[in-house]
Structures are given as structure tokens and as C-alpha cells.
Amino acid sequence: MRIKFFFFVILALALLTSCGEEPTEIAPPTAVPTHTPMPTATVIPTPSTPLAILVLPADMEKTSSDLYQKTVYELAQASGFRFQVRNTLNAMDLTDPTLKVVIVLPPDPGVMTYASTAPNVQFLAVGIQNLTAGGNVSVLASTDQVELPSFLAGYVLSMLVEEYHIGMIMPKDSADAQRAFYAFTNGKTYYCGLCRTFYLTDVGYPQYVEVPADEKADRYGGYAQVLINDRDVDALYIYPTLSDPDFLTYLGSQGVYMIGTSMPEPRPGGWVMTINADTVKAIQTAWAPLIAGQGGQAIQSPLGISDVDASILTPGKLRLAQKLLEDLLAGRILTSNP
């Protein structure tokens, strides 16, 4: 009897266990809808899309060529234009009815002649001499401001050498060169104020030497030595018309710092930076009026700083130079004496 009762209890417990909660079924994860962005619309060129042509010489240095092509390509893309590059320009190019803008660098393929035969095309001549803006021809010339780069050079070189031993090599009997030297002096003064020096000397800085107009370039070095050896000048600004590549290369072997408006290749020793016309920025400025059909512009290229040697002109000093250039271009600083 006891055995039967025992088995009965075991059976009851088994039945109670089997009647518990059923296992919860885990539902498969629900997919969370995701947003797939629509592809960005791109302008697909068609035969009716307006066209811009850039004319570059075939022998242009590759870095400059690439920069000009990239600049105009990006402007064309942003404006919905097609873009083509040519090494020459001919009359057949102008028969395309979609052609709207032609940007030409030297040598001159005959801009004025082509412009007269294609009045609906806007031409921009970059650095081509003896062209006058008018009609559908806009002209972008290198800056003719001799004072701004001289002022900036005087300021920067004064930061780099002790006791402000700086000098300038310039052409003789040139009113522009004289104005440039006054600006060079004022740039030094703008940096150092009264420019008090520790060592007493009969030589005042900056110094300059003048090169006669009929002097041969291979003799420029003798004039430079007057500054370097006789007057203890440690840093030089080279006036633009005296920027002979062989002369600058020679100066690079003399242990002085240099600033100029055109740097030769290979880079000379001691070359601090180049102060030159920023034609890329000028092209970007001219683009909107060109595609709007507003021709006949006379565009002044702003100045820019390039070819910086960061081991000489450190990032902090470069920032000072760039800020000064911004102020000069904005007219907040006068370069000459009243």
C-alpha cells in the first residue's frame, strides 16, 4: 500500500511539472528600415552644354599647367560648363555655337583677331602683354605694384636676420625702383619700429646697390658682393627686372637669404619665399562676369606668397607675413611716406 502511494506521488509530481508555462517563442528580429540617400545629381554634358576652352603652351611647367587646368575645370563644373584644353587656338574652335569662354595664356595666338570674329565668346588673356581690355576681351595682367612686394620683403627679411642687415638690388635710374626701396625701408620699420641695434656701426640698414640698365646679367654678382662683403648684408630682396636665373643661383651659394618675384629651378640656397601675382585667384574672380557675358574687364592680379621654405620662414612667421599681405591688399597699410 505504501509502495502504491509512493508511485502515486511521483506520478502527480511529474504531471504537475509537465503542466507548467510553455516556453516563450522568440520572434525573429524585425528589420529596421534604412534610408538610402538618392545619388547626387550630376550634370551630364550634352552637345548643347556651354563650353569653356583653356589654351596653355605645350611646354609649360607641369605643376603650373596642372594648377591652371584644375582651376578652370572646377569653375566649369560648378557652372555646368564643358571644359577642354588646347595648346593652340584656331578659327575652327570658334565655330562651335556652344563656346562661351576662352582663357588664353602666352604666347598670344591672336586674341584680338579671334575676338572680333566671335563676338559672342568672352576671351580672358592672362599675362599677355600689349593687350587692351574692351569689347569681349578681358585682360589679366601681372601686378605692376612695385611697392607692395618690396614692403612685404622688407618686413619679412627683418624678421629673419640679426640687427636688420638687409639690402636690395635694384636697377639704376628707375623711379619705380626708388619707390620700391622706400617701401622696402618702410617694411623694415613697420616690423621693428625704431630698429635700435646693439652694435655701433656707420652703416645704416637697409642698404641698396644699383645696377646700370646696360649691364650684362653675368656681371650682376659683382654688385651683389658690394652688399654682401663690403656692407655685411645677410638678406636680399631682388627687384623683379633683375631676377636672372643664373644670378639667383649664384646668390644661393653666397650664404644669404633671398626674396624675389620669380624663383628659378632648381631652388637656390637661402630662398625664403616668392612674392608674385596670384593669377589663379584672379581667374576665379573673373569667371562669374565672363560666363555672364560681361567682357572688357581690366583685372589686377592680387599678390600671393609661394615657394616658402618652412625651415627658414617658420609657420608662425609665415602667418605674420600672410596677415601683413592681407592688410596691404586691403589698403589698411600705406607703403610709402606721405
GIWO-V906504 format. One record per backbone hydrogen bond with DSSP energy under -0.5 kcal/mol. NH is the residue of the N-H (numbers start at 1). CO is the residue of the C=O. If there is no record, write none. Layout:
BEGIN
nh=NH co=CO
nh=NH co=CO
END
This chain:
BEGIN
nh=5 co=1
nh=6 co=2
nh=7 co=3
nh=8 co=4
nh=9 co=5
nh=10 co=6
nh=11 co=7
nh=12 co=8
nh=13 co=9
nh=14 co=10
nh=15 co=11
nh=16 co=12
nh=17 co=13
nh=18 co=14
nh=19 co=15
nh=20 co=17
nh=27 co=25
nh=33 co=31
nh=36 co=34
nh=37 co=35
nh=44 co=42
nh=45 co=43
nh=49 co=46
nh=51 co=98
nh=52 co=82
nh=53 co=101
nh=54 co=84
nh=55 co=103
nh=56 co=54
nh=56 co=86
nh=60 co=57
nh=65 co=61
nh=66 co=62
nh=67 co=63
nh=68 co=64
nh=69 co=65
nh=70 co=66
nh=71 co=67
nh=72 co=68
nh=73 co=69
nh=74 co=70
nh=75 co=71
nh=76 co=72
nh=77 co=73
nh=78 co=74
nh=79 co=75
nh=80 co=77
nh=81 co=76
nh=82 co=50
nh=84 co=52
nh=86 co=54
nh=93 co=90
nh=94 co=90
nh=94 co=91
nh=95 co=92
nh=96 co=93
nh=97 co=95
nh=99 co=96
nh=100 co=51
nh=101 co=51
nh=102 co=122
nh=103 co=53
nh=104 co=102
nh=104 co=124
nh=105 co=55
nh=106 co=126
nh=114 co=110
nh=115 co=111
nh=116 co=112
nh=117 co=113
nh=117 co=114
nh=118 co=114
nh=121 co=118
nh=122 co=100
nh=123 co=121
nh=123 co=136
nh=124 co=102
nh=125 co=138
nh=126 co=104
nh=126 co=124
nh=127 co=125
nh=127 co=140
nh=129 co=127
nh=131 co=128
nh=134 co=137
nh=137 co=134
nh=138 co=123
nh=138 co=136
nh=139 co=297
nh=140 co=125
nh=141 co=139
nh=141 co=299
nh=146 co=144
nh=149 co=145
nh=150 co=146
nh=151 co=147
nh=152 co=148
nh=153 co=149
nh=154 co=150
nh=155 co=151
nh=156 co=152
nh=157 co=153
nh=158 co=154
nh=159 co=155
nh=159 co=156
nh=160 co=156
nh=160 co=157
nh=161 co=157
nh=164 co=161
nh=165 co=162
nh=166 co=164
nh=167 co=235
nh=168 co=207
nh=169 co=237
nh=170 co=168
nh=170 co=209
nh=172 co=211
nh=174 co=171
nh=175 co=173
nh=178 co=174
nh=179 co=175
nh=180 co=176
nh=181 co=177
nh=182 co=178
nh=183 co=179
nh=184 co=180
nh=185 co=181
nh=186 co=182
nh=187 co=183
nh=188 co=184
nh=189 co=185
nh=190 co=186
nh=191 co=187
nh=192 co=188
nh=193 co=189
nh=195 co=192
nh=204 co=202
nh=206 co=166
nh=207 co=166
nh=209 co=168
nh=211 co=170
nh=212 co=210
nh=215 co=212
nh=219 co=216
nh=220 co=217
nh=222 co=219
nh=223 co=219
nh=223 co=220
nh=224 co=220
nh=225 co=221
nh=226 co=222
nh=226 co=223
nh=227 co=223
nh=227 co=224
nh=228 co=224
nh=229 co=225
nh=230 co=225
nh=231 co=226
nh=233 co=227
nh=234 co=165
nh=235 co=165
nh=236 co=257
nh=237 co=167
nh=238 co=259
nh=239 co=169
nh=239 co=237
nh=242 co=239
nh=243 co=240
nh=244 co=242
nh=248 co=244
nh=249 co=245
nh=250 co=246
nh=251 co=247
nh=252 co=248
nh=253 co=250
nh=254 co=251
nh=256 co=251
nh=257 co=234
nh=258 co=270
nh=259 co=236
nh=260 co=273
nh=271 co=268
nh=272 co=258
nh=272 co=270
nh=273 co=258
nh=274 co=306
nh=275 co=260
nh=276 co=274
nh=276 co=304
nh=278 co=302
nh=279 co=277
nh=282 co=278
nh=283 co=279
nh=284 co=280
nh=285 co=281
nh=286 co=282
nh=287 co=283
nh=288 co=284
nh=290 co=286
nh=291 co=287
nh=292 co=288
nh=293 co=290
nh=294 co=289
nh=295 co=293
nh=299 co=139
nh=299 co=297
nh=301 co=141
nh=301 co=299
nh=304 co=276
nh=306 co=274
nh=309 co=272
nh=310 co=308
nh=312 co=309
nh=313 co=309
nh=314 co=312
nh=318 co=314
nh=319 co=315
nh=320 co=316
nh=321 co=317
nh=322 co=318
nh=323 co=319
nh=324 co=320
nh=325 co=321
nh=326 co=322
nh=327 co=323
nh=328 co=324
nh=329 co=325
nh=330 co=326
nh=331 co=328
nh=332 co=327
nh=333 co=327
END
